[in-house]
Amino acid sequence: MATAKKSAPLKKSAKSAKKAAPKPASKSVARSVSKAPAKPAPRAKKTFSESEDSSMLQEFMLDSVKDIYWAEKHLTKALPKLAKAATSDEVKKAFQDHLEVTLQQIDRLEQVFGILGKKPQAKKCDAMEGITKEAESIIDETQKGTKTRDAALIMAAQKVEHYEIATYGGLVQVSKTLGKNDIADILAQTLQEEKQADQLLSDIAESSVNNQAAGEEE
């Protein structure tokens, strides 16, 4: 009777089972998985005043705000003189009312400085100084109590309004370009007031003052 051969498949299957079994993860791998590096917190955006590399347009905007701030403060000294020199009550009232509006506009500009992280600072506005000097010279060059003086004062005041309309209109657009919509909204209020003041002066001139002035003789 032949002897039975020893069966080897059982050993092979045991070895293959050992090879198939996954090795436990090493401690170093487990640590790297459990302690994944945290994402860095997003950096806070720099404010206008904190920015070290502010653009030339930003600097120009700030410079222009300083300029118009000086202009508005200077205008608070000129408007009472114009109101006092005016002949008709309607023209006097227009100048007096705009003085109150100008004070509010100064407050708004100070809000703008605050948003920019700057203290309110005035930079001499040569344009406004020249326009107001011209307006004051009209008082010396025209006869007191005449509608001709009123017509001339209205024209001088509208030169002021047109300068302010150009300045605030430009600042609103620049503010939007720089993404400072809050500043644009503030200055847009002032822009609208300047346009209304200009229209009021035109209405006064066209409705009465110019025609009455045309009938005055030297």
C-alpha positions in Angstrom: 0.0 0.0 0.0 1.4 3.4 -1.0 2.0 6.0 1.6 -0.1 9.2 1.4 1.7 12.4 0.4 1.7 15.2 2.9 -0.7 18.0 1.9 1.1 21.4 1.4 -1.8 23.6 0.3 -2.8 24.4 3.9 0.6 26.0 4.6 0.5 28.0 1.4 -2.9 29.3 2.1 -1.9 30.4 5.6 1.1 32.2 4.2 -1.0 34.0 1.6 -3.4 35.0 4.3 -0.7 36.6 6.2 0.5 38.4 3.2 -3.0 39.7 2.4 -3.6 41.0 5.8 -3.0 44.8 5.9 -0.3 46.0 8.1 -1.3 48.3 10.9 -0.4 52.0 10.2 2.7 53.2 11.9 2.5 55.7 14.7 4.1 58.4 12.6 1.6 58.0 9.8 -1.3 58.0 12.2 -0.1 61.2 13.8 0.3 62.9 10.4 -3.3 61.9 9.5 -4.8 63.0 12.8 -2.9 66.2 13.0 -3.3 67.7 9.6 -1.9 71.3 9.4 -4.6 73.9 10.0 -5.3 76.4 7.2 -4.0 79.8 8.0 -6.7 82.4 8.9 -7.4 84.9 6.1 -5.6 88.2 6.5 -7.7 91.2 7.3 -7.9 93.7 4.6 -5.8 96.8 5.2 -7.6 100.0 5.6 -6.7 103.1 3.5 -4.5 104.5 6.3 -2.8 101.1 6.9 -2.0 100.4 3.3 1.8 100.8 2.6 1.4 100.6 -1.1 -1.7 102.8 -1.7 -2.2 103.7 -5.3 -1.6 107.1 -6.7 -5.3 107.4 -7.3 -6.0 106.8 -3.6 -3.5 109.5 -2.7 -5.1 111.9 -5.3 -8.5 111.2 -3.8 -7.3 112.0 -0.3 -5.6 115.2 -1.5 -8.8 116.3 -3.3 -10.8 115.8 -0.1 -8.4 118.0 1.8 -8.7 120.6 -1.0 -12.5 120.7 -1.0 -12.6 120.6 2.8 -10.6 123.9 2.8 -12.8 125.3 0.1 -16.0 124.6 2.1 -14.6 126.1 5.3 -13.5 129.2 3.4 -16.9 129.5 1.8 -18.5 129.8 5.3 -16.6 133.1 5.6 -17.5 134.4 2.1 -21.3 133.6 2.1 -22.2 136.0 4.9 -20.4 138.8 3.0 -22.4 138.0 -0.2 -25.7 137.9 1.7 -25.0 141.2 3.4 -24.2 142.9 0.1 -27.2 141.5 -1.9 -30.0 143.8 -2.7 -33.1 141.5 -2.9 -34.4 139.4 0.0 -34.6 136.4 -2.3 -30.9 136.5 -3.1 -30.0 137.2 0.5 -32.0 134.2 1.6 -30.4 131.9 -1.0 -26.9 132.8 0.3 -28.0 132.4 4.0 -29.6 129.1 3.3 -26.6 127.7 1.5 -24.4 128.7 4.4 -26.4 126.2 6.6 -26.1 123.6 3.9 -22.3 124.2 3.6 -21.9 123.5 7.3 -23.6 120.1 6.9 -21.3 119.4 3.9 -18.3 120.1 6.1 -19.6 117.5 8.6 -19.9 115.0 5.8 -16.3 115.6 4.7 -15.2 114.9 8.2 -17.1 111.6 8.1 -15.1 110.8 4.9 -11.9 111.5 6.7 -13.0 109.1 9.4 -13.7 106.4 7.0 -10.3 106.9 5.5 -8.7 106.6 8.9 -7.4 110.2 8.7 -7.9 113.3 10.8 -9.7 116.2 9.1 -7.0 118.2 7.3 -7.5 121.2 5.0 -5.2 122.0 2.1 -5.5 125.5 0.6 -7.6 125.5 -2.5 -6.3 128.2 -4.8 -9.3 127.8 -7.1 -11.8 128.6 -4.4 -9.7 131.4 -3.0 -9.6 133.0 -6.5 -13.4 132.6 -7.1 -14.4 134.1 -3.7 -12.0 137.0 -4.2 -13.6 137.7 -7.5 -17.0 137.6 -5.8 -15.9 140.1 -3.2 -14.5 142.4 -5.8 -17.9 142.6 -7.4 -19.2 144.3 -4.2 -16.7 147.1 -4.7 -17.4 147.4 -8.4 -21.2 147.5 -8.4 -23.6 150.0 -6.9 -25.2 149.2 -3.6 -29.0 148.6 -3.7 -29.1 147.7 -7.4 -30.3 144.5 -9.1 -27.2 144.7 -11.3 -25.2 143.8 -8.1 -27.5 140.9 -7.5 -27.1 139.6 -11.0 -23.3 139.8 -10.7 -23.3 138.2 -7.2 -25.5 135.3 -8.6 -23.0 134.8 -11.4 -20.1 134.8 -9.0 -21.9 132.3 -6.7 -22.7 130.0 -9.6 -18.9 129.9 -10.4 -18.5 128.5 -6.9 -21.3 126.0 -7.4 -19.8 124.8 -10.8 -16.4 124.3 -9.2 -18.0 122.3 -6.4 -20.1 120.2 -8.8 -17.0 119.3 -10.8 -15.1 118.4 -7.7 -17.8 116.3 -6.0 -18.8 114.7 -9.2 -15.2 113.6 -9.8 -14.8 112.4 -6.2 -17.9 110.3 -6.4 -16.6 108.5 -9.5 -13.1 108.0 -8.1 -14.6 106.6 -4.9 -16.6 104.1 -6.8 -13.5 103.1 -8.8 -11.6 102.4 -5.6 -14.5 100.4 -4.2 -15.3 103.0 -1.5 -19.0 103.1 -2.2 -19.8 104.3 1.3 -17.8 107.5 0.6 -19.4 107.8 -2.8 -22.8 107.7 -1.2 -21.9 110.5 1.2 -20.4 112.8 -1.4 -23.3 112.1 -3.8 -25.6 113.8 -1.3 -23.4 116.9 -1.4 -23.2 116.8 -5.2 -27.0 116.8 -5.4 -27.2 119.8 -3.0 -24.8 121.8 -5.1 -26.8 121.1 -8.3 -29.9 122.2 -6.5 -28.2 125.4 -5.3 -27.0 126.2 -8.8 -30.5 125.7 -10.3 -32.1 127.9 -7.6 -29.7 130.7 -8.5 -30.6 130.3 -12.2 -34.3 130.4 -11.4 -33.9 133.6 -9.3 -31.8 135.3 -12.0 -34.2 134.3 -14.9 -37.5 135.0 -13.1 -36.7 138.5 -11.8 -33.2 139.8 -11.1 -31.8 139.9 -14.7 -34.8 141.6 -16.2 -34.9 144.3 -13.4 -31.1 144.8 -13.7 -31.5 145.3 -17.5 -33.7 148.4 -16.8 -31.2 150.1 -14.5 -29.2 153.0 -15.9 -25.8 154.2 -14.8 
